[in-house]
Amino acid sequence: MLASIARIVEQFKQNWSAELEDEAIRGACQEAGHQWRDRKLDPVTTVRLFLLQILCGNAACNHVPRLAGMKLTGSAFCEARGRLPLEVLQTLLTRCTSHMGECVRETGRWLGHRLFMTDGSSFSMPDTEELREHFGQPGGQKKGCGFPTAHWLALVHFGSGLMQKVLATPLRSHDLAGMSQLHPELETDDVLLGDRAFCSFAHVALLLAGGVHAVLRAHQKLIVNFTPGRAHVPPLGGNGKSKKGQPRSRWIKKLGFQDQVVEWFKGPDKPAWMSVEAWTALPPSFVVRELRYRIARRGFRVHEVTLVTTLLDADQYTKNDLAEAYGLRWKIETCFGHIKTTMKMDVLRCQTVRGVLKELTMFLLVYNLVRMVMLEASQRQQVPVDRISFVDALRWLANAKPGDELPELVVNPLRPGRYEPRARKRRPKQYDLLNKPRAVLREELLQKSLAA
């Protein structure tokens, strides 16, 4: 059962599989300065077991030896996993993802552009002092009654669903705080899709500086007025008087109904996530496009959307094109559902910060491996990659052996416009919530029993 993933996927004839060869794993260990003894659980075997563990739904460490058919204890595997440096796993993930990105470069382009989606999410972990101090936990929970929760920010390639890069930060971190660390993954002429959290003067200015285009939903505090020649808040240092409710942008021209080109001016306040030097280096203004459209589709809670984009050519990028592009952004929620629900990453198990980051790194590596299996299956079966069953690809990769040919995977039916209520039919057990530390409740039960 403990097969080499590189041997399983070498039938795809793609160069990224070489990064999972035994020599590549040893090379990553040597680069990290990791030294090991010649033992059963060497780095190569440990990485293989770790991959198998995640492929099988983040199985318990005691179950992994049985899955692999090896005579060792779960604690021995856990200790070997702890000895393996985090930097080794991050190197394997970075190199594999980089090569995978080259393989999917032409996949799913939108009007000639590579399309990327970004959004934030979260995952939970055991309630330990170290994890609480580093990641924090949701408000309103007493100590000992909740679980530490991490915020993570993902950059996802639309055409393939690959997670190009993910950052894990404390729970109370704004999405924009780590966005600048994801920008190096983007290239000139790429298009980034994002929700309201990513629509700010500073973020758009950074994207423009890198030659990256943006299609973002307008922030709820952004004042957008489509009246031609309307008044605006004067730029910094201006002598004009402004009135409350005026937009901080100068109207330039009309492109159509509720579609205009405006000049955004730099505001007086520096964002908390940006340094003074970076804020000072931003231009005083730049030109963007603002547009608004209505959604008349059953099941959609949003009926009107206002977008901000750097794609100014209304002939090349029509209003309908941009509305369609922003609608594609919701596919990132499907990606989150696959990795958090299907692969069971919503709750990690390690009790240290480095252990949690190791788990996260391996989840991302396995997720991207499954995505490459889906891409290969879609090409062989001549169907769009998003119709290939993620669950079926995951199951094949978890059970395949070297030499096994990739079979025809399940193709999901095409169901455009599908909507379902966000409600659970199966009722959970009617137990009280843990609103006091467990030790306190034990003492209360003991006192009750003694009193009886």
QUIURHU-V161792 format. One record per backbone hydrogen bond with DSSP energy under -1.0 kcal/mol. NH is the residue of the N-H (numbers start at 1). CO is the residue of the C=O. If there is no record, write none. Layout:
# QUIURHU-V161792
nh=[NH;NH]
co=[CO;CO]
This chain:
# QUIURHU-V161792
nh=[3;8;9;12;13;17;18;19;20;21;25;26;27;28;29;30;31;32;33;34;39;42;46;47;48;49;50;51;52;53;54;55;56;57;59;63;64;67;68;69;70;72;77;78;79;80;81;82;83;84;89;90;91;92;93;94;95;96;97;98;99;100;101;102;103;104;107;110;113;116;117;118;119;121;123;124;125;128;132;133;134;135;136;145;149;150;151;152;153;154;155;156;157;158;161;164;165;167;169;171;173;177;181;182;183;185;186;189;190;191;192;193;194;198;199;200;204;205;206;207;208;209;210;211;212;213;215;216;217;218;222;230;233;238;246;250;252;253;255;256;259;260;261;262;263;264;265;266;274;279;280;281;286;288;289;290;291;292;293;295;300;305;307;308;309;310;312;317;322;323;324;325;326;327;328;329;330;331;332;333;335;336;337;338;339;340;341;342;343;346;348;356;357;358;359;360;361;362;363;364;365;366;367;368;369;370;371;372;373;374;375;376;377;378;379;380;381;383;387;388;389;393;394;395;396;397;398;399;400;404;412;418;423;431;435;441;442;443;444;445;446;447;448;449;450;451;452]
co=[1;4;5;9;10;14;15;16;17;18;21;22;23;24;25;26;27;28;30;29;37;40;42;43;44;45;46;47;48;49;50;51;52;54;53;60;60;63;64;65;65;70;73;74;75;76;77;78;79;80;85;86;87;88;89;90;91;92;93;94;95;96;97;98;99;100;104;113;110;191;156;193;154;152;150;346;148;126;128;129;130;131;132;142;136;123;169;121;167;119;165;117;162;115;157;155;155;153;151;135;171;174;178;179;179;182;183;211;187;114;213;116;215;195;196;198;200;201;202;203;204;205;206;208;207;190;192;308;194;306;219;227;247;235;243;263;261;261;259;259;256;290;253;288;250;286;248;284;271;275;276;277;264;262;309;260;307;258;305;303;297;293;291;216;289;214;310;313;318;319;320;321;322;323;324;326;327;328;329;330;331;332;333;334;335;336;337;337;338;340;124;352;353;354;355;356;357;358;359;360;361;362;363;364;365;366;367;368;369;370;371;372;373;374;375;376;377;378;384;385;410;389;390;391;392;393;394;395;396;401;387;415;421;429;433;437;438;439;440;441;442;443;444;445;446;447;448]
